[in-house]
Amino acid sequence: MRLRSSTRITQRQLANRSGTSHASVNRWELGKGTPKRDNVEILGRALETEGVPNATKLLLAALRRTLEGTGLPEWAQDLESIERSARHVTIVTPAMVPGYLQCPALAEAIFRAGMPGASAAEIGRLVDLRTERLGTLSDLSVTAIFPAAAITCLPESLRREQAAHLIKWAESGRVAIHLVPEGSALLVPASPLMLFRLVTGDIAAVSDHADGNVVHDESHHDRLTGEVTWALAASLPVALSLDVLRKLA
C-alpha cells in the first residue's frame, strides 16, 4: 500500500496495469493473503513504470519477510554466506579491535581468556580462522570504527604489534580505520555491529553476541544505520586515525 500510495494511483488502476484483479490487490494490501512471487514481480514492474524505483526488489524483500521472517534471500541468512556475497562492510565495535583486523597475538589472547579449557591446537585453529578471514575475502573492503583504547590498553609489545598490523591493512587500500579518541564514549551500538553491502545492493545487518551472530530483519536497518552514523561522527578521520596508530607502533 505504501508504494502504491506514493504514486497516487488507486488499487483498481494498479490491478488494471498489472493484469491482476482488484479483489486480489485489495486482499493483499489488507494482509488477508500472500501473493505468489510472479504476481509480486508483475506488481513491482507496474509500480516502477509509475515512477517507484526498485519497487520489484522492495516487494520481493517484503515477500521474503512474510514467508521466512527476514528480508534477505535464503542464501544470505548466515554470516559466511553474507560475507562471500558482500563487497563492503562497515564494522563498529564498542570495546575491541574488530575480529577481521586482529593480529595473531591479540586473537590468541582473546581466545585464551574466553576459552580457558581449550587445547593449544584448538586455540591455534581459531586464531588462524579469525586472522586469515579477511585475506580469504579478497573482494571485501572494510570500514572499521572502534575505540583507540582498544589498542592503548594492551601491553606494550602487543600494542605495537596490533598497531603495526592495522597500519598494514590500512595501507593495503582495502581497510579504512576510524578510531574513537580516548576520552570519548562510544554509546552505540551496545555490541559489535556489521553492516554489509551485498552485490545485489541489499544491506545485511549482523550483530555479534556471546551466543553467536544475529542477522537482523530489514525493519531494524534504519535504526542500526543510524547507530553506525553516530559512531562514525564520534570518531577521527582516517588520516588522524593513522597518525595515532603510527605513534602507537
N, C-alpha and C positions, 0 to 999 in steps of 0.2 A: 504493500500500500504506500509506503514512504516513497519508493522510487516512482511509482505511478503518479502520486500527488505532485511530485516535483515537476512533472510535465504538464499538469493541468488537464490531462485527458481523463475521460470517465472510464469506469470499468467496461462499459459496453464498447467504447471506442477501442480500448486495448484488446478486448476479445475479438473484435472485427479485424483488427490489424494483425493479430497473431493467429487467426484461424481457429480460435478456441471458442467455447460457449461462454456467454455472460454468466450463466449459473456457476460454471466451474471457477471463473475468475473470482466471483463473489465468495464462493465457498473457500477457496484457497486463502484469500485475504482475511477471512474471518477465523482461519485456523481450524476449519472443520474438515480439512482434507489436505493431503500432501500431493502435489503434482509429480508426475514422473519426470525423469531427467530430460527427455526430449521436449516435454512441454515447457520446462524451465528454460531450456535453451531458446525455444521459439519466443517465449515472453521476453527474454533478455534481448534478443535481436530486435524485437519490435520496440522496446524501450530505447535501445541505442539509436534507432532511426529517429526517435523523438528527442534526441539530444542528451540522453543519460549515459555518460561514459562508463565503460566497464560494467554495464548492467548485467550482462551474462555471468561474468565472474562473481559479482556480488550475490546474484541469486543462487548460483551453484554453491557458494560458500554457505549461504543460509540453508540450502537443502542438506548439505553435509552436517551442519549443526543439528538439524532436526533429526536426521537419521542416525548420526554417530556421536553426537554430543560435542563436536569440535568443528571449527571452520576449516581445518586443514584436511587435505586428501589423506586417505588411509596410509599411503606410502610416506607421509611426513608427520606421523604421530609419535615417533620416538626420536630421541636425541641423535642417534647415529644417522638415521635417515635424513633428519633435518640438516645436520652438519654437511652431509655429502651433496645435498641439493641447494645449499646456500652459497652465496657469493660474498656476503658481508655479514659480520656480526658485531653488534655493539654490546660490550660487557661492562656491567657495573658491579663491583664487589665492595661491600661496606667496610671490610676489615682486612682483606687478604689480597695478595697478588693473584690475578686470575690463573686458574689451572693451566690454561694453554701456554702461559708465559712464565711458569715457574721453572727455575733451574733445577737440575737433578738433586742438588744438596738440599734445597728448600722442600722439594716434593718428598724426599726421603724423611726429613724431619717431621713433616706434617703427617705422613702415613704412620710413622713410628709412634707419634703421640696419639693418633686416633685408633690405632690397631695394635695395642701392646702385645697381644698374643700371636701376632702373625710371624711367620718364619722369615728369615732373611731372603729366601728365594721369592716368597710371595711379595714382600716389600719391593724387591728389585723389579719384579714383573709389573707391579702397579706404577712404580716410578717411570719405567720405560713407556708404558701406555700413556701416562699423563704428559711427559715431557716431549714425546715424539709425535703427539697427536696433531699439532698444528703443521708439522712438517709433512704429514701424510695428506693433509687437506690443502693441497697446493693451490686450489682456486679460491680459497677463503681469505679475505682480508679482515682485519680486526681493528676496532676502536676500543681501547680499554680505559676505563675510568676507575681509579682506586686511590686510597689514601697514601700519601708519601710515608706515613707512619708504618705502613705495612712492610717497608724496607728499613727505615731508620731504627726500628725497634729490634732488628736482628743483630746477633753477634757480628763483630767487625768483619771477620773473614767471610761469613755467609752474606752479609750485607754487600760487600764488594763483588762477590760472585754473582749475586742476583741482579745488582745494578748493571754489571757488565753484560749479563745475559739479556736484559731488557734493551740496552743500547744496541746490541747486535740485532735484535728483532726490529727495533725502530729504524735502523739503518738499512734493513732489507727492503723497505718500501711497502711492506705488507701490513705493518702494525703502526697505529697512531696511539700514543700514550698520553693521557691527561691525568696528572697527579692532583689529588686534592691536597692543598698545602697543610702543613701541620698547624694546628690551632683552629682549623675549620672542621665543622662536624658534617658528616655525610648522613643526613637524616633519612633519606630514602635512596634506594629500596632497603628493606629490612634484611633481605637475604640476597645472595648473588643472583643477578638477573641478566639474561641474554636475549637480545632482540636480533633474530636472524632475518635477513632479506633473501628470499628464495629466488631461484632462477625464474619462477613463474610470476614474480612480482609480489607474491604474498608475503606476509610477515608471520613469523612464528616466534612466540614469546615463551621462554623457558626459564624457570627459576629453580635454584638448587637448594634442597633441604636435607636434613640429616637422614631422612628415609629415602632419598632419591630425587630425581628431577620431576618437575611438574610442567606439562605443556598446557599453557593457558588458553582458554576459549577466546575467540575473537572479540567477544563483548568486553574483555578486560584490556584490550590493546591500547585504547586511548589513555586510560589511567597509567598503564605501565610505560607507555611512551612519554607521558608527562613526567614520570619519575626519572627517566633517563635524561630528559631535557634539563630537569632541575639539577641533577648530579653533574651534568656537563657544565652548566653555568657556575657551579661551585668549584670547578677545577681549573687548573692552569692550562694555558695554551700548550700546544705540542712543543714549541721551541723552548719555552721556560721549563717545561717538564724534563726535557732532555738536559738542560743545564743543571737541574737538580740531580739527575741521575749521574751525570759526569762527575759531579763533586762527591757523590757517594761511592763511586767506583774508584 
